[in-house]
Amino acid sequence: METIQYNLPQTRIPQAWYNIAADLPKPMAPPLHPGTLQPIGPDDLAPLFPMALILQEISQEREIEIPGPVRQVYAQWRPAPLFRARRLEQALDTPARIYYKYEGVSPAGSHKPNTAVPQAYYNKMAGTKRLSTETGAGQWGSSLAMACAFFGLECKVFMVRVSYDQKPYRRAMMETFGASVTASPSIETESGRAILSQHPDSNGSLGIAISEAVEVAAKDPDTKYALGSVLNHVLLHQTVIGLETIEQMALADDEPDVILGCTGGGSNFAGLVMPYLGRNLKGLSHARVIAVEPSACPSLTKGRFTYDFGDTGHLTPLVKMHTLGSTFMPPGIHAGGLRYHGMAPLVSHVMDLGLIEATSVQQLDAFAAGIQFARAEGIIPAPESNHAIAGAIREALVAKQEGKQKTILFGLSGHGHFDMQSYIAYQAGQLENYDYPEEEVAMALAGLPSLG
Ligand SMILES: *Cc1c(COP(=O)(O)O)cnc(C)c1O
């Protein structure tokens, strides 16, 4: 069977990112200062981010031009391929047509360089010398390290201790790109030392690593902070995914009836679906849009839509989002990029408006889907991406049951070449499902900040 890839010439990389804020029927709730509970202004964020990114964070412009030097870097792997999953369709014996947009072709292996590159670029333009950030499994850290190398910035990465010890290859990748990688908690920051004095053997967490990275940026005027998901400007940069896909689906002479993506902080999902939601809002399309999250960390399907902190250490502004509580420690599923207590405020907002749906998938079902996909399509997906695949397969099997044609599109956010340990564990029968941790979530939600 012939492989079908819908190719666009490189000149068709979008000229501008798409900002759905311009088309929303109702504006988003503003972020609040945790002390005054008043909406924060651009100046409150200035110690952490360059003004160009802060202005994108609050922009109402529909189109924001992609700078030439950023498009030049994008051109190394963009437009990313859109494939028709013909062999997967055959394996499922479904009448549905299945397409996937593959972001694993970037040098770092995921969608994350789509925002790492412009973040490094705008910082360089603003005179920043160094970027600090956190990373869990290392996907974000390696993307930012690469982007910093391209634009001549230093890069400081706080890597969650347990990953630092267990995932040496991602660390080696960051160091190869010239980044300096520190296991978190570390003795280099007050927040790190505070944790270590209490728990000298701490495994670390994303929440602690964020506190360390933010502290370093707040204390040094030459250092800014970079985040790999959740924020509006990050989701904006990712819209190159959906903008390209709309053109590629036109080349395929097809139109998706249902669009799916996995959601951790929400950035790859938003990147694919926001341009489609914009078309839905204008009545140009009617696609159902579905976020797929892990059952063990189900912020959209089980969380509360309310103001909460973005980090465990409570250094960030309060944002309105679907949250399981900022002190919630998600179970140790292997999709590290989906272990976040909250959701991007923009994704939460379109969920609240009823523009998208959400569903959840258990860890073992996600891996089973990923392996079925790998055997059919030859790409070994990241454990995070397996959730989107499981959601797409579910839809394809419903189409089969109903005997109905349906066009399914999903985002394949990255490859799993650095995650083979999790596939080894799955094949050895060592992975387990986690029930929704109801009591821990209830406890974490009891600690929500009071706005009264
Ligand atoms: C980081 C990551 C995710 C989760 O982050 P989002 O912001 O929700 O996209 C998903 N897939 C891959 C491959 C990742 O690296």
The ligand as an SDF file (V2000), in Angstrom:
LIG
                    3D

 15 15  0  0  0  0  0  0  0  0999 V2000
    5.5970   18.0040   26.6140 C   0  0  0  0  0  0  0  0  0  0  0  0
    4.9020   17.0510   25.7370 C   0  0  0  0  0  0  0  0  0  0  0  0
    3.4900   16.8860   25.7800 C   0  0  0  0  0  0  0  0  0  0  0  0
    2.6020   17.5840   26.7610 C   0  0  0  0  0  0  0  0  0  0  0  0
    2.6360   18.9670   26.7260 O   0  0  0  0  0  0  0  0  0  0  0  0
    1.4790   19.8450   26.0680 P   0  0  0  0  0  0  0  0  0  0  0  0
    1.8150   21.2250   26.4580 O   0  0  0  0  0  0  0  0  0  0  0  0
    0.1660   19.3740   26.6410 O   0  0  0  0  0  0  0  0  0  0  0  0
    1.5470   19.6100   24.6180 O   0  0  0  0  0  0  0  0  0  0  0  0
    2.9060   16.0010   24.8860 C   0  0  0  0  0  0  0  0  0  0  0  0
    3.6390   15.3020   24.0070 N   0  0  0  0  0  0  0  0  0  0  0  0
    4.9940   15.4340   23.9380 C   0  0  0  0  0  0  0  0  0  0  0  0
    5.7390   14.6150   22.9320 C   0  0  0  0  0  0  0  0  0  0  0  0
    5.6590   16.3090   24.7950 C   0  0  0  0  0  0  0  0  0  0  0  0
    6.9940   16.4310   24.7210 O   0  0  0  0  0  0  0  0  0  0  0  0
  1  2  1  0
  2  3  1  0
  2 14  2  0
  3  4  1  0
  3 10  2  0
  4  5  1  0
  5  6  1  0
  6  7  2  0
  6  8  1  0
  6  9  1  0
 10 11  1  0
 11 12  2  0
 12 13  1  0
 12 14  1  0
 14 15  1  0
M  END
$$$$
